[in-house]
């Protein structure tokens, strides 16, 4: 034991140790600071804060490496070698991330790792010799840096004294920098100063500190929404101005959605009115939502973009092309939702420029709110004066909350209240939830029937574009999961898409209809094309026109908070957005959602997804 303590004391007090680490901290700080080049519209304040954020993150990484390697300090040589290796790998990863961010506008994630580590991917990516040579030179430089620093610190006679002076000189300033940037980020995020806090996203590995929950819990203070002084410099959306044939016929458009309504429950028994409506409509039975939760499903519908863009558009408070185009065409717009549009933050994204068109305050349980919201839409229809073309979006909530009025208990649910503590596969609670869910769809179907009746009575039905869909589905352990936002199974993603066209419109359908796989991303491009928008949908969306005879999809894309899914007819590839699961990708059968081993995604599809996910970012 005395010998052990002697070695430990010797290692801890080894003079060059501190200088060696500080030299690496200096290099880390330089690399982190380089990421600031990717931001736009700096002023002195936000530049300083983001720089502090880079320094803070460099210090954090430095401390992690120090703690991880501390146990190896019993051997000076092994300690230096291990630290040198970890710093080289960290620096190299950051430099690779720098060029990935420069190219794709996002940091290393699971999809990028898959591309980098897949030999077949390079059949689709022609990198040339220059990047390979540059990579080798960078590796050699980093190794040389460690060797030179190691030798210089060994030869420096006053290493201990210099290290002590540096410790005293750096400790308080670095602590102040960390505290200032964390508090500043938390404050600006709470106050809604998105033009400041959004700039931190360029920093890799950055860990934000927010006060939103604490402020609300202690003081009842909610995060603010500031819409002035907002820069959308991070976005390049749309890629070109929208060109509209102004003399094109302007059809009334109605989109009616039921939260969490899955496609295979739109049957004659559960949804008789929708079943009847299908006779007048085009039915896309293989439609997949862009997300398995409300915010991502609705975002993918109205923006026609992959749901990974949600965060960028929320930061920028940038609305979709769709509503801008309706305004340009002179539409009277109504957004009627049974759920409050403050959360999810649709007032800051999808409807940010349509605040006056929103009606979202209804009282009662979801079923009562749906009754009121659908009645409001019927009143809009009844009061319609034909002076302007009409767009109405109705969002009902009953299936999401297993909510229905007592007279609609067709499927004999014991209760609309679900005890999630008792929810388990094949449990009575799940069977009750399924019965309540069917009742809720049955109820929403009744309300839908009332709306269609109103449209017919007002003679608006024949020449209106009417769409029924949902934001996502709902699962009852058919694929091993319950609810939604838990998996990318067919039950959670396959939503109804029923489109009734105006009577005088003739359109082409995809060559493989009715077996066509479609996406929420395709709904808005299809509507805009029918309304006279001349732009190629790829210039403002990730979707396609469903009524183009050449319509075709090799894959569908869906996402939530933590994961991205690429869905083909055979396989579903799941990539995590979280660093701890970057190498834990899954492949599942799209039909059964069972795990599949040994199946590799087509690198061309993966590269296409990566390019689409950065297309509208600067």
N, C-alpha and C positions, 0 to 999 in steps of 0.2 A: 504493500500500500504506500509506504513512504516514497518508493521509487516511482510509482504511478503519479503521485502528487507532484513529485519533482519534475517529471516529464511534462505534466500538464502546465505547471507554472512556467517552465522554460518555453513551451509552445506559445502560451498566451502572451508572454512578454517579448516574443521574438520581434525585434525592431522593424524589419522590412515589411512585416505583415500588414500593418495599417496603411503604409504608403502604397503597397501593391494594390490593396482594395480601393483606395481612394483614386488611384489612376484609372482603375476600371470603372468606378463611379463616374468619373469625368467623361469617359468615352460613352458610357450609357446615356448620360445626360445630353451629350451632343446628338446621339442617334435619335433619342426621343424628341429633341427640339426640332429636328429636320421635318417631322410630321406637320409642323405648323405651316409649312409651305402649301399644304393642301386646302387651307381655309381662304376665304375671300372676305373683303369688306372689314378689315381690321380697323379698330381705333386703338388708342393707347391703352384703354382699360381692358378690353377683351383680349388684346394681344398679351398683355402682362399676365392676366389670369390664366390663359391657356398655356403660356410659357411656364408659369408656376405649376400648372397641372402636369406638364411633361416632366419637370424636375421632381415633383412629388412622386410620380410613378416610377421614375428612375431610382429614387431613394428606396422605394418600397421593394422593387425587384432586387436591388443591392442587398437589402436587409434579409430578404428571403434566402438568397444564395449564401449569405453569411451564416444564417441560422442552420441551414441544411448541412453546411460543411463544417460546422463547429466541432462536431465529434471527431473529425479527422485531424484535428490540430495536434494530436499526440505525435504525429510524424510531420516534421516541417516539409519534407519533400512531397509526401503524398498530399498534404494540405494544399501546397502551391499548385501541384499538378491538377488536382480536382477543381480548385477554383478557376484555374486557367481554362480548363475544359468547359466548365459551366458558363463562364463569361463569354467564351468564344461561341458556344452554342446559342446563348441568349442574344448576343450581338448579331449573329448570323440570322437568327429567326426574325429579329426586328428589321434587319436590312431586307430580307425577303418580303416581309410584310409591307415595308415601305414601297417596294415596286408593285406588289399586289394591289395596295391601296391606290397607287398612282394609276394603275390600269383599270381596276374594277370599282373603285370608290367604296370598298369595304375591306375590313381586315381579314386575316386568315380565318377561315371557318371550315367546317367539316367537308363541304363540297370542294373547296380549294385543296384541302389535304388529299382528298380522293383523286383529284386531277394530278397533283404533284407526285403521288405515290403509285399511280397507275401507269405502267409502261405503255399500255395501249393508248393512253391519252395523247401521247406524243405523235400518234398517227394523225391526230386532228390539229395539233399545235405545231407549227413549224417555227421553232425558236431561233434557228440559225446558230452560227458559231459565236457571234459577239456576246450574247448573254452567258453562254457557257464559259467563255474565256473570262468575262467579268466576274462571274461567280467564283472561279478558281482563284483569280487575283485577290478577291475580297477575303476568301478563306486564308490565303497565304499572308495577307496583310494582318489579319486578326491574330494568327499564330505568331507572326513576327512581333507584333505589339506585345503580346504576353511574354515572350522570351526577353525582349529588350527591357521591359519594365521589371521583370524578375531579376535580371542581372544588374540593372542600375540600382535597385533598392538594396541588393546584397552588398554592393560596393560603397554605398553612401554611409559615411562614418557617423553622421549626426542624425540618423534615421529616427531614433527614439524622441529626441528633442523636437524635430520638425513635425513628427506625427502628433505630439502633444499640442503643439501650437495650432496645427490644423484642426484638431478636435475642438479646441476652444473657439477657434475662429468660425468653424462651420456649424456647430451644433445649434446655436440659437437662430442664425439665419435660416437654416433648413427647416427647423421646427416652425418658425414663423411662416415660411413659404407654404408648408403643408397645411397649417391651420387657416391661413388666409384663403388659399384656393378651395379648401373643403367648405368653409363657411360661405364663401362667395358663391360657389356652385349651388349649395343648398338654398341660399337666399334667392338667387336669381331664378332658380327653378320654381321655388314657392311663389314668387311674385310674377312669374310668367314672362321673364325677360329672355325669350327664346333666342334672340340674336346674340346673347352672351353664352348661355349654357350649352346651346346646340353646337358651338364650335369645339367643345371638348371631345366630341366624338372622333376627331382625327387621331387622338392619342391612343395607341394600342394599350390594352390591359388596364385602362383607366377605371378606377373604382369610385363612382360618385357617392356623395353624401347628400341625402335629401331630408328635409324636415316636414314633409307634407303630412304624414300621418300624425306625427307628434304635435304639429301646430293645430291640426283639427281636433285631436284628442284633448289637448290642454286648453286651447283657446277658441275652438270651434271655427278656426280660420281655414278656409278652403284655398287651394291653389288658384292663383289668378290667371286670367287669360288676357294677355296684352296683344292687341292687333296692330298697334302703330309701331313704327320703327322696326318692322320685320323684314329681314332680307331673305329672299328665296334663292340666294346665290348658290346653294347646295343643289338646287334642282335645275334640270334642263327639260322642262315639261310645259307644253308639248314641244316636240322637236321642230315644229313649224306652225305658223298661224293656221287656225282652222278655216277652211274655205267651204262656204255653204252656198248652194244654189237657192237664192232668196225667193225665187218664184216657184220653188217646189211646193207641192201640196203639204200642208201642215196638219197632220192627223192628231187627234186627241190621243194621249198616251196615259194608260193606267198600269202601274205596277203594284200588285198586291202580294204581300209576303206574310207568311206565318212563321214566327220564330220556332226553329227546331223541328220543322215538319219534314220528315224523310219521304223520299219518293215512293217507296214500296207500300206506304200506308195510304196512298191516294187510290183507294179502291171503291167499287160501288157500295160496299157495306159501310166503310168508314167515311167516305167523302162522296156521296151521291151527286151533289151539285157540281163538283169539279169533274167527276166522271162524265156528266152530261156536257159540261163545257168543253171537254176534250174533243167531242164530236165536231166542233166548229174550229178546232185549233190544230196547231202542229205540236206534237209531243216529243220532246227530247228526253228519252228515258234514261240516258246515261250522262246526265249533267252532274258535274262535281263543283262544289263550292270551293272558293279560294282559301277557305279556312274552316276549322272545326269549332270556331267560337264566333260570337256575334260581330265583334269589331272587325275581324279579318274577313268574315263572309260578306258583310255589307260593304266594306272597303273594296273588296275585289269586284263586287257588283258595280258600284257607281264609278270607280276609277278605271275599271277594266285593267288593273295592274296586279302583278304579284303582290301578295300581302306583306312581303318583306319591305315594301315601300312605306308601310303605315307610319313607321317611326319618323322617317324623313319628312313626310307630308304633315304629320302632326306638329313637328318642330317648326316647319315653315308656315303653318296655317294656310296651306294652299288647297283651294277647292278643285274639284274635278272639271275637266273639259266639258263634260256632259251638261252641267247646269249653266256654265258660261254660254254654251251653244244654245240652250233653250232660251236664255235671256236675250241672246242676239236675235233669235227667231221670233221674239215677242210673246213667248208662252206665259200664261197665267199658271204659276206653280204652287202646289200645295204638298207639304210634307207632313203627313199625319201619322204619329206613332204612339202606340200605347205605352211605350217605355220612354223615360226621360232621355233626351239627347245630350245631356251634359256628360253622362257616363253610360256606355263608352263615349269618348270625346268626339261625337259626330258634329257638334256645333263648331268644333275647331278643325274639322277635316271635311267630310263629305258636304256638309251644309253650311260651311263657314260664310259663304256669300249669299246665303238664302235665309238669313235669320228671320225675316218677316214672314216667310212662307211656312214656318214651323208651327205646328200645333201639337204639343206633347204633354199637356197637363190634363190627365183624366184621373178620376178618383176610383178607389175600390180595389178589389182583387183583380188579377189579370183578365178574367172573364168579363168582369164589369167594365174594365177599361176598354176591352175589345168591342163591347157592345156600344160604348160611347164613341170610340174612334171611328168605327164603321158607320155609325149614324151620322157622324160629322162629314164623312166622305159622301154619304148619300145626300146630305144637305148641299154640299158643294155641287154635286151633279144636278140636284133639283134647281139650284139658283143659277146655274150656268147660263150666261147670256149670249154666247156664241161670238162675242166681240174679239176674243183672243183664243188661240188654240190652248187647250187645257192639258197640263201634266199633273198627275196626282200619284203620290206614293203613299200606300197604307201599309203600316207594319203592325201586325197583331202579335200578341204575346202568350196566348193561352197554352199552347203545347209546351212551351219552355217551362211554364209553372205548373203543368199538369192541372190546369184550371178550367172549370166548366160550370155552368149553372145547373142546379139540381135536375131540371127537366131534361137535361142532355146526358144523363148517366146511362147511355145505351148499353155500355159494356160492363155494367154492374161492378164498378170500382167500390171498394169499401170506404175509401177516403181519398180526397185530393191531396192530403198531407202525406208526404213521403218521409218515413223515418230512415234517414241515410245510415244510421248506426246498424240497422238490420238488413241493409241491402247486400245481397250476396247472390251468386249464381243459383238459379232455380229456387230462390227463396220466395215465400208468399208475398213479401214486400215488393219484389221486382214484378211479380205478376200483377199486383195491385197497381204499381206505377205504370205498367204497360196498359192496363185497362183505363186508368185515368188519362193517360196520354192519348189513347184512341178517342176517348170522350172529348178531349180538348180539340183534336183535329176535326171531329164530327161537328163540334160547336162552331169552330172557325169556318168550316165548310158551309154551315147554315148562313153565317154572316156574309160569306162570299156570294151565296145564292141571292141574298137580299140586295146586294150591290148590283149584281147582274140584272136582276129584275128592275131595279131603278134605271139602269142604263137603257134597258129595252123600252121602258115606259117613256123615257125622255127621247127616244129614237136616236140614241148615241151609240148603241151597241154595234150596229153593222159596220160603221165606218171608223171605229176606234181600234187602236192597237192596245190589246189587253194581255198582260203577262201575269201569271201566277208562279211564284217561286218561294224560296226560303233562304235563310242565311246559312244554315247548316242542318245536319240531321240529329238523330238521337239514338243511342244504342242501349240495348237491354241484354248485354252479355252474349249476343249472337256471335261476336268475334273475340270474346274474352274481356270486354270492357263495359263500363256503364256510363250513361249520360253522353256528354260531348266534351271536346277539348281534352280527350284522353287518348285518342288514337286517330289514325287516318284510314279507318275502315270504311267500307261502303255505307254502313248504317249511319256513320257520322258525317259523310261527305256527299253522298248521292242525294241531291235535292231535286224536287220537281222543277221542271221548266216547261211550262205550257204557254204557248204563244198563239193568240188569236189575232190574225192580221185584219186590217181593214178590207172590206168586201171587194173593193176595186183594185186591190194590189195583187199582182201575180209575181211570184218569186221562184227562184231556183232553190233546190234543196241539195245538200251534200250527196255525192254519188253513192255513199254507203248508208244513207238514211233508210230505215230508222235505227240502225245499229251504230250511229255516229256517237262518239264520245265528245262531249262539249264541256265548256268551262263557264263559270260566272264571268270570266274575263271577256266572253264573247257577246254578252247581252247588250251592253251599251254600244259597241261598234256596230252591231246589227241594227239597233234602233236609229243611230245617227246616220247610217247609210240609207235607211228608208226615208229619213227626213231631209236628205239632200246634201249631206256632208261628203265632199269629194276627196278628202285626204285618205291615203292608205291608212287603215287602222293601226299599222305598226308605227306610225309617226306620233301617235298619242296614246297607245295602249299596248298591252301584251296579248290582246285578243284578236279575233278574226270575225269577219262577217259570216254569220250562219247561213245567209241566203246567197252566198257565193257558191256556184256549182263546183268550184275547185277547193271548197273548204276541206281542210284535213288537219288532224292533230296527231303528232307522234307521241305526245305525252300531255298530262295535266299537272298543274302545280298547285300545291296547297301549303299553308303554313300556319303556325300559331306562335306563342311567345317564345318557345324554346326549340322548335323543330321545323324543318322544311321537308316536304314530301314531294317526290317526283313519281307520278303514277302513270304506268303504261297498262295496256290491257292485261298483261300477264303478271307484272311485278310492281310493287310499291317500294321505292327506295327512300329511306328516312335518314336525314342528316341533322345532327344536333347543332344548335347555335351556341350551346354552352361549352366553355373551354374544357371542362372536366369530362365531357363526352365527345370530344372532337374525333376520337378514334373508335367510337362505339356506334358506328353506323349499322342500320338494320336493312335487311331485304325481306319483304313479305310477299306472299301471294296476294294479288289484288282481289281474287275471288274469295279466298278463305281467310285471308289475313294471318295465315300461319307463317312462321319464320322459314326462310329459305337460305340454305348455305351454299356457298360456292358460286353464286350468281353475281356477275359484275355488270354495272350499268354501262350502257353505250356512252363512250366518252364524248361523242358528238352531241348527244342529248344534254349531258352534264354541262358541257361548255356553252351550249345554247342557253341553258337556264342561267348560268353565271353572267353571260352577256346581257340577257334580258333584265336581270336583277340590277344591273348598273346602267342600263340604257338611258334612263331619265335622271341620272345624277351627274353632276359636274366633277 
